[in-house]
Amino acid sequence: MKKKVLGAVAAAAVATLALSACGSGGASSADSAKGEISYWLWDSNQLPAYQQCADDFHKTNPDITVKITQTGWDDYWGKITNGMASGTAPDVFTDHLSKYPDFIKTKQLVALDDAVSNDKVDLTQYNAGLADLWVGQDGKRYGLPKDWDTVGLFYNKKMAADAGLSPEQMAALTWNPQDGGSYEKAIAHLTVDKNGKRGDEPGFDKNNVAVYGLGLPGSDAENAGQTQWSFLSATTGWSATDKNPWGSHFNYDDKRVQDTIAWWASLAQKGYMPKLETTVGANAPDAFGAGKAAINANGDWMIGQYKGYKGIDLGIAPTPTGVDGKSASMFNGLADSIWAGTKKKDASIKWVEYLGSSACQDVVAAKAVVFPAIKSSTDKAAAAFKAKGIDVTAFTQHVKDKSTFLLPITDNAAKVAGIMKPAMDAVIAGKAPASSLSAANDQVNALFSK
């Protein structure tokens, strides 16, 4: 759930459009409550569940038809933004915590407060804190929760067993930024070169690796290392911003995060993780599925994809215990939002309320793809995963023991990502020291002083 910075031209166009769009979705009429509405999402794994929701919704609302479009993450946000600028954005779309602050600023979202009040939507049905994440600094609500996610370690059980690592050992890994702890030892031992030498054995050839101990999807700078390194840096006491949500000062100049990133980048230099330049255009989960990586750190929304790889006996371990002696995970929750330019405001509100109800979220739960936002639906999803032979404790435990922290929710998210991604990429590629993140941090903080 990441990547793609909004282009400056598109962002400027959206800002200009805001003057007219903010009012275009405000009026209600008989026509606004019926007809076809468009709904966009980015996750193909969730498409069948939401198509079922759309079909069920139409049966109880025969005057409304929902047309669903699925577009991959790499193109999704650019198309959303360009659509807002051209007046062709979807009526309703899956929204992200790192994106919606910019949409609020340019007045591209419909506030849902009146609808929630009038239709008596029960906000207490959602897992604790999820509904509050979608209240902007203006005190208005811009989305109803659809799901939540945490991070864990997907690993190849056979590779681990061949390396002498039991499930119990994989579930009890430790980490520190000095030597990487048992987490780095496991990664090194799971790395195998083309001559069969392991990463921790004499004669290991780091320039000719057959299986990497840890896969690399990219620097994940846009989402503050959500699936890459945030679960490590959090155990050092570091946080990305001065407060969350709505922080206005970033902390990438902190030695704790720089030490974390330096350690992480060192894995590529040692040959235990792919070099950044080799990942361009590649897909880390598919590399795992092809047996080219032993461990992938990723989010629970990817369970179905990892479980679907043929010939892979999948294991799921919790994130390593870190400096503070605890395991941690970033906590993210998606929602469905309504574009301010919609001509079908009332129908869109009905659809968003349905998406946020147990009627839809129980359907999503039964598909065992993600964890829905409603508490009772979350339990049903866990049962559905269990029925498929998937132990999801590594993900759910973070919520139960409250070892989560929020993805940074701030203004200027696109601009922050535009600065941090090249800076982070340079460090991961070995072209700059981790201390160079301080200069990038200064640029980021300058955005909030204007």
Legacy VTK file of the C-alpha trace (Angstrom):
# vtk DataFile Version 3.0
C-alpha trace
ASCII
DATASET POLYDATA
POINTS 450 float
0.000 0.000 0.000
2.439 2.558 -1.154
4.373 4.556 -3.806
3.615 7.149 -6.537
4.101 10.815 -5.747
1.529 13.222 -7.167
2.941 15.247 -10.043
3.358 18.974 -9.506
1.249 19.816 -12.550
-1.588 17.531 -11.480
-1.452 18.793 -7.908
-1.596 22.390 -9.096
-4.538 21.588 -11.334
-6.377 19.990 -8.427
-5.729 23.052 -6.283
-7.216 25.259 -9.011
-10.206 22.976 -9.449
-10.901 23.093 -5.708
-12.558 26.476 -6.038
-15.360 24.984 -8.094
-15.336 21.312 -7.094
-15.916 21.934 -3.410
-19.422 23.099 -4.171
-20.323 20.799 -7.028
-20.954 17.797 -4.828
-22.788 19.685 -2.150
-26.287 19.828 -3.603
-28.722 16.937 -3.300
-31.522 16.084 -5.701
-33.697 13.166 -6.680
-31.210 12.276 -9.431
-28.385 12.269 -6.858
-29.933 9.282 -5.095
-30.079 6.941 -8.080
-28.218 5.859 -11.203
-24.697 4.505 -11.688
-21.858 5.467 -9.392
-18.200 4.683 -9.915
-16.032 3.078 -7.231
-12.262 2.638 -7.471
-9.884 0.446 -5.505
-6.279 -0.621 -6.055
-6.041 -4.142 -4.596
-6.925 -6.850 -7.114
-7.035 -9.419 -4.309
-10.009 -7.581 -2.783
-11.917 -7.046 -6.027
-14.061 -10.234 -5.813
-15.229 -9.384 -2.290
-16.218 -5.841 -3.194
-17.908 -6.950 -6.397
-20.039 -9.205 -4.225
-20.785 -6.233 -1.967
-21.780 -4.169 -5.004
-24.108 -6.915 -6.243
-25.721 -7.286 -2.818
-26.061 -3.507 -2.497
-27.846 -3.292 -5.845
-30.377 -5.915 -4.741
-31.466 -3.755 -1.813
-31.005 -0.492 -3.737
-32.234 -1.339 -7.253
-32.075 2.299 -8.362
-28.301 2.396 -7.775
-25.639 0.468 -9.699
-22.000 0.434 -8.629
-19.346 0.166 -11.327
-16.011 -0.954 -9.841
-12.629 -0.154 -11.392
-9.439 -1.727 -10.054
-6.160 0.019 -10.848
-2.769 -0.989 -9.427
-1.180 1.235 -6.773
1.530 2.554 -9.089
-1.086 4.217 -11.322
-3.990 4.640 -8.913
-3.196 7.958 -7.254
-2.054 9.693 -10.409
-5.345 8.762 -12.083
-7.343 9.881 -9.055
-5.594 13.256 -8.969
-5.781 13.811 -12.712
-9.452 12.837 -12.591
-10.112 15.432 -9.923
-8.431 18.046 -12.097
-10.387 17.069 -15.217
-13.712 16.429 -13.492
-13.652 12.675 -14.159
-12.654 11.285 -10.759
-14.663 8.362 -9.323
-17.639 9.138 -7.123
-16.237 6.938 -4.351
-12.720 5.600 -3.896
-10.575 3.681 -1.447
-8.584 6.307 0.424
-5.281 6.186 2.304
-4.153 7.961 5.458
-1.083 9.359 3.727
-3.200 10.835 0.932
-6.363 12.294 2.351
-4.797 15.323 4.106
-3.804 16.733 0.704
-7.316 16.050 -0.625
-8.808 17.924 2.333
-6.530 20.887 1.677
-7.705 21.102 -1.932
-11.350 20.557 -0.910
-11.769 17.353 -2.894
-13.676 15.277 -0.323
-17.261 15.270 0.938
-17.600 15.600 4.718
-19.720 12.742 6.069
-20.728 14.178 9.446
-24.342 14.962 8.556
-24.855 11.555 6.945
-23.307 9.728 9.905
-25.577 11.648 12.268
-28.766 11.428 10.228
-28.340 7.756 9.376
-27.158 6.870 12.876
-23.958 5.160 11.768
-22.465 3.458 14.826
-18.828 4.537 14.968
-18.191 2.369 18.037
-18.583 -0.799 15.930
-15.114 -0.272 14.470
-11.866 -1.374 16.071
-10.606 1.208 18.544
-9.201 4.372 17.000
-9.975 3.602 13.343
-12.881 6.009 12.956
-10.929 8.865 14.550
-8.149 8.589 11.969
-10.477 9.969 9.308
-11.320 13.197 11.098
-9.343 16.098 9.629
-7.859 19.062 11.415
-11.094 20.917 10.669
-12.965 18.422 12.852
-14.905 16.932 9.932
-15.079 13.268 8.949
-13.931 12.277 5.447
-14.181 8.503 5.396
-15.723 5.442 6.997
-13.249 2.689 7.999
-13.017 -0.362 5.766
-10.074 -2.361 7.173
-6.845 -2.261 9.183
-3.398 -3.724 8.745
-0.185 -4.578 10.546
3.164 -6.021 9.414
4.810 -9.425 9.813
7.499 -11.640 8.285
6.456 -14.003 5.498
9.052 -16.764 5.206
9.723 -19.962 3.283
9.389 -22.802 5.793
11.437 -25.272 3.759
14.306 -22.823 3.351
14.202 -22.087 7.061
14.163 -25.795 7.938
17.070 -26.496 5.561
18.960 -23.713 7.345
18.211 -25.260 10.732
15.760 -22.555 11.749
12.590 -23.789 13.439
9.255 -21.932 13.462
9.884 -21.219 17.136
13.211 -19.574 16.334
11.681 -17.550 13.506
8.998 -16.349 15.921
11.581 -15.191 18.468
14.032 -13.154 16.379
15.711 -10.151 17.965
17.183 -7.009 16.428
19.455 -4.087 17.242
21.098 -1.509 14.929
24.652 -2.449 15.923
24.912 -6.048 14.683
21.337 -6.821 13.643
20.842 -9.417 16.385
19.466 -12.856 15.564
17.383 -11.238 12.800
20.514 -10.485 10.785
22.016 -13.870 11.658
18.916 -15.576 10.269
18.949 -13.403 7.133
22.630 -14.135 6.570
22.221 -17.877 7.078
19.212 -18.010 4.749
21.173 -16.255 1.990
22.742 -18.709 -0.460
25.072 -17.931 -3.361
25.099 -19.743 -6.687
27.768 -22.136 -5.422
25.677 -23.164 -2.425
27.591 -21.118 0.146
25.545 -19.432 2.834
25.937 -15.768 3.678
27.655 -16.519 6.975
30.049 -19.118 5.563
33.623 -18.589 4.326
33.796 -18.168 0.572
30.307 -16.663 0.210
30.090 -14.705 -3.064
27.915 -11.648 -2.453
27.993 -10.746 -6.137
26.427 -14.022 -7.268
23.472 -14.718 -4.992
20.862 -17.349 -5.781
18.592 -16.804 -2.756
18.527 -13.629 -0.685
17.763 -13.912 2.993
15.557 -10.809 2.808
13.667 -9.436 -0.173
13.656 -5.737 -1.084
10.606 -4.074 -2.688
12.118 -0.559 -2.448
12.880 2.085 0.162
9.199 2.613 1.035
9.955 6.245 1.878
6.448 7.421 1.062
4.965 5.373 3.887
7.802 5.923 6.381
9.149 2.414 5.898
5.829 0.764 6.706
6.770 -2.712 5.514
10.545 -2.294 5.415
12.126 -0.802 8.525
9.517 1.102 10.572
8.886 -1.895 12.826
12.583 -1.758 13.752
13.048 1.990 14.190
9.944 2.149 16.383
11.616 -0.072 18.987
14.378 2.532 19.425
11.877 5.124 20.648
11.962 7.041 17.364
8.839 8.465 15.738
8.585 10.068 12.308
6.886 13.272 13.493
6.567 15.411 16.594
2.977 14.214 17.037
0.623 11.931 15.173
-1.760 12.625 13.621
-1.166 16.113 12.229
2.484 16.491 13.094
4.346 19.457 11.608
7.958 18.499 12.316
9.746 15.404 10.939
12.591 13.621 12.695
14.707 11.962 10.012
17.707 13.800 11.458
17.503 11.606 14.574
20.468 9.254 15.030
18.145 6.410 16.015
16.430 6.222 12.641
19.645 6.905 10.775
21.329 3.991 12.560
18.355 1.802 11.661
18.514 2.763 7.994
22.303 2.350 7.921
21.933 -1.188 9.250
19.190 -2.006 6.775
21.203 -0.635 3.848
24.202 -2.699 4.951
22.287 -5.903 4.172
22.422 -5.071 0.470
26.124 -4.262 0.669
26.747 -7.616 2.351
24.761 -9.463 -0.309
21.982 -10.569 2.049
19.364 -8.395 0.335
19.062 -7.367 -3.346
20.661 -4.096 -4.354
18.162 -1.343 -4.962
18.971 -0.947 -8.661
18.072 -4.604 -9.285
14.559 -4.113 -7.926
13.398 -1.520 -10.474
10.417 -3.003 -12.287
10.636 -6.164 -10.178
8.054 -7.527 -7.756
9.350 -8.644 -4.355
6.425 -10.979 -3.523
6.788 -12.717 -6.898
10.525 -13.102 -6.273
9.626 -14.780 -2.987
7.148 -16.990 -4.827
9.886 -17.941 -7.295
12.164 -19.034 -4.445
14.599 -16.119 -4.804
14.096 -14.770 -1.282
13.596 -16.542 2.033
11.923 -13.716 3.997
9.687 -10.829 2.972
8.525 -8.261 5.498
5.049 -7.213 4.383
1.536 -6.323 5.464
-1.380 -8.610 6.252
-3.217 -7.443 3.117
-0.726 -9.600 1.215
-1.604 -12.882 2.960
-3.668 -14.184 0.058
-0.968 -13.477 -2.490
1.801 -15.115 -0.461
-0.385 -18.100 0.355
-1.203 -18.492 -3.324
2.337 -19.229 -4.495
2.509 -22.858 -5.557
5.271 -24.969 -4.085
5.872 -22.577 -1.174
5.224 -23.805 2.355
4.445 -20.426 3.895
5.344 -19.394 7.406
4.384 -16.125 9.063
6.436 -14.781 11.958
6.008 -11.621 14.036
8.344 -8.685 13.538
11.583 -9.057 15.538
11.853 -7.977 19.139
13.807 -4.738 19.049
15.824 -2.400 21.231
13.006 -1.865 23.730
12.484 -5.608 24.089
9.204 -5.562 22.194
7.880 -6.384 18.748
6.231 -3.464 16.926
4.208 -2.744 13.815
2.901 0.285 11.987
-0.890 0.418 12.104
-2.805 1.636 9.089
-6.502 1.773 8.331
-8.093 2.445 4.961
-11.450 4.122 4.413
-13.840 4.909 1.599
-14.202 8.581 0.661
-16.502 10.532 -1.654
-15.167 12.956 -4.258
-16.512 16.472 -3.839
-17.236 16.677 -7.573
-19.680 13.773 -7.623
-23.065 14.303 -9.249
-24.401 11.336 -7.276
-23.791 12.477 -3.731
-26.754 10.768 -2.066
-26.189 7.467 -3.860
-22.487 7.679 -3.020
-23.276 8.235 0.658
-25.503 5.154 0.672
-22.701 3.108 -0.912
-20.059 4.347 1.534
-22.324 3.573 4.470
-22.908 0.090 3.047
-19.152 -0.437 2.599
-18.737 0.537 6.244
-21.443 -1.853 7.459
-21.250 -5.449 8.639
-23.320 -6.489 5.604
-20.322 -5.770 3.374
-17.484 -6.253 5.821
-18.683 -9.757 6.701
-18.482 -10.601 2.988
-14.925 -9.264 2.921
-14.120 -11.231 6.079
-15.340 -14.500 4.560
-12.929 -14.097 1.631
-9.939 -14.151 4.056
-8.045 -11.390 2.279
-7.837 -8.532 4.803
-9.042 -7.677 8.305
-12.234 -5.569 8.143
-12.596 -2.524 10.379
-15.692 -3.716 12.268
-14.712 -5.675 15.361
-17.105 -8.584 14.790
-16.031 -8.797 11.136
-12.369 -8.889 12.198
-13.118 -11.986 14.283
-14.877 -13.602 11.317
-11.876 -12.874 9.099
-9.520 -14.516 11.606
-11.782 -17.582 11.586
-11.814 -17.607 7.770
-8.017 -17.467 7.647
-7.812 -20.296 10.184
-10.177 -22.390 8.080
-7.690 -22.014 5.223
-4.858 -23.185 7.455
-3.343 -19.725 7.938
-2.207 -18.637 11.383
-2.585 -14.844 11.487
-1.489 -14.379 15.092
1.617 -12.475 13.980
-0.676 -9.713 12.703
-3.536 -9.750 15.191
-1.294 -9.913 18.257
-0.049 -6.362 17.642
-3.580 -5.056 18.006
-4.315 -7.169 21.072
-1.158 -6.167 22.951
-1.242 -2.562 21.649
2.237 -2.720 20.127
1.257 -0.592 17.143
2.046 2.958 16.065
0.384 5.079 13.402
1.465 5.711 9.857
2.318 9.442 9.816
-0.758 11.517 9.019
0.350 14.993 7.954
-0.206 17.763 5.471
2.180 17.951 2.479
2.437 14.153 2.301
3.140 14.099 -1.445
5.849 16.741 -1.123
7.401 14.956 1.855
7.564 11.743 -0.177
9.049 13.660 -3.126
11.936 14.747 -0.908
12.455 11.618 1.162
12.288 8.977 -1.565
15.398 10.061 -3.511
17.216 10.735 -0.238
16.357 7.296 1.109
17.100 5.615 -2.216
20.585 7.156 -2.208
21.284 5.658 1.220
19.920 2.213 0.346
21.899 2.235 -2.916
25.092 2.987 -1.002
25.541 6.361 -2.693
25.124 8.446 0.449
25.544 7.915 4.207
22.516 7.726 6.462
23.547 11.072 7.928
22.535 12.653 4.586
18.926 12.194 5.671
19.397 15.228 7.918
19.600 17.557 4.921
16.471 15.996 3.443
14.767 16.392 6.807
15.532 20.115 6.755
13.829 20.377 3.347
10.811 18.513 4.662
10.438 20.694 7.717
10.739 23.811 5.577
7.427 22.766 3.983
5.694 23.355 7.299
7.234 26.749 7.963
5.748 28.361 4.859
LINES 1 451
450 0 1 2 3 4 5 6 7 8 9 10 11 12 13 14 15 16 17 18 19 20 21 22 23 24 25 26 27 28 29 30 31 32 33 34 35 36 37 38 39 40 41 42 43 44 45 46 47 48 49 50 51 52 53 54 55 56 57 58 59 60 61 62 63 64 65 66 67 68 69 70 71 72 73 74 75 76 77 78 79 80 81 82 83 84 85 86 87 88 89 90 91 92 93 94 95 96 97 98 99 100 101 102 103 104 105 106 107 108 109 110 111 112 113 114 115 116 117 118 119 120 121 122 123 124 125 126 127 128 129 130 131 132 133 134 135 136 137 138 139 140 141 142 143 144 145 146 147 148 149 150 151 152 153 154 155 156 157 158 159 160 161 162 163 164 165 166 167 168 169 170 171 172 173 174 175 176 177 178 179 180 181 182 183 184 185 186 187 188 189 190 191 192 193 194 195 196 197 198 199 200 201 202 203 204 205 206 207 208 209 210 211 212 213 214 215 216 217 218 219 220 221 222 223 224 225 226 227 228 229 230 231 232 233 234 235 236 237 238 239 240 241 242 243 244 245 246 247 248 249 250 251 252 253 254 255 256 257 258 259 260 261 262 263 264 265 266 267 268 269 270 271 272 273 274 275 276 277 278 279 280 281 282 283 284 285 286 287 288 289 290 291 292 293 294 295 296 297 298 299 300 301 302 303 304 305 306 307 308 309 310 311 312 313 314 315 316 317 318 319 320 321 322 323 324 325 326 327 328 329 330 331 332 333 334 335 336 337 338 339 340 341 342 343 344 345 346 347 348 349 350 351 352 353 354 355 356 357 358 359 360 361 362 363 364 365 366 367 368 369 370 371 372 373 374 375 376 377 378 379 380 381 382 383 384 385 386 387 388 389 390 391 392 393 394 395 396 397 398 399 400 401 402 403 404 405 406 407 408 409 410 411 412 413 414 415 416 417 418 419 420 421 422 423 424 425 426 427 428 429 430 431 432 433 434 435 436 437 438 439 440 441 442 443 444 445 446 447 448 449
